[in-house]
Amino acid sequence: MSATSSQTPAPLSPDAPPQAPSAPDLDLDALEADLSQRSAADIVAWACDTFGDRAMLTTSFGVQAAVMLHLVTSVKPDIPVGFKVEV
């Protein structure tokens, strides 16, 4: 089969990470019109309500990241925070 033909994916091995659930169907034009009029805290609240336990915050712990950490954790104090350390 060619690389562009549709194939049934092979079953995941037991060691494979779980596949992320699909995002909800969103009307992006309506969403942009609505969220562009809201505060940053309201947008974070919308994201947490919409994506539930799938919402998380990533950070580099840089100077600007402190603002986002403060904003998001003030809306959802128990949000998971991920970061990557490069060695």
Contacts in CASP RR format, 6 or more apart in sequence:
PFRMAT RR
TARGET T0000
AUTHOR 0000-0000-0000
METHOD contacts of the structure
MODEL  1
MSATSSQTPAPLSPDAPPQAPSAPDLDLDALEADLSQRSAADIVAWACDT
FGDRAMLTTSFGVQAAVMLHLVTSVKPDIPVGFKVEV
1 7 0 8 1.000
12 19 0 8 1.000
20 54 0 8 1.000
21 54 0 8 1.000
23 51 0 8 1.000
24 50 0 8 1.000
24 51 0 8 1.000
35 42 0 8 1.000
35 43 0 8 1.000
35 46 0 8 1.000
38 46 0 8 1.000
40 71 0 8 1.000
41 71 0 8 1.000
41 74 0 8 1.000
41 75 0 8 1.000
44 71 0 8 1.000
44 72 0 8 1.000
44 75 0 8 1.000
44 76 0 8 1.000
45 75 0 8 1.000
45 76 0 8 1.000
47 55 0 8 1.000
48 55 0 8 1.000
48 75 0 8 1.000
48 76 0 8 1.000
48 79 0 8 1.000
55 76 0 8 1.000
55 79 0 8 1.000
56 79 0 8 1.000
56 80 0 8 1.000
56 81 0 8 1.000
56 82 0 8 1.000
57 68 0 8 1.000
57 69 0 8 1.000
57 72 0 8 1.000
57 73 0 8 1.000
57 79 0 8 1.000
57 80 0 8 1.000
57 81 0 8 1.000
57 82 0 8 1.000
58 81 0 8 1.000
58 82 0 8 1.000
58 83 0 8 1.000
59 65 0 8 1.000
59 68 0 8 1.000
59 69 0 8 1.000
59 81 0 8 1.000
59 82 0 8 1.000
59 83 0 8 1.000
60 83 0 8 1.000
61 83 0 8 1.000
69 81 0 8 1.000
72 79 0 8 1.000
73 79 0 8 1.000
73 81 0 8 1.000
END
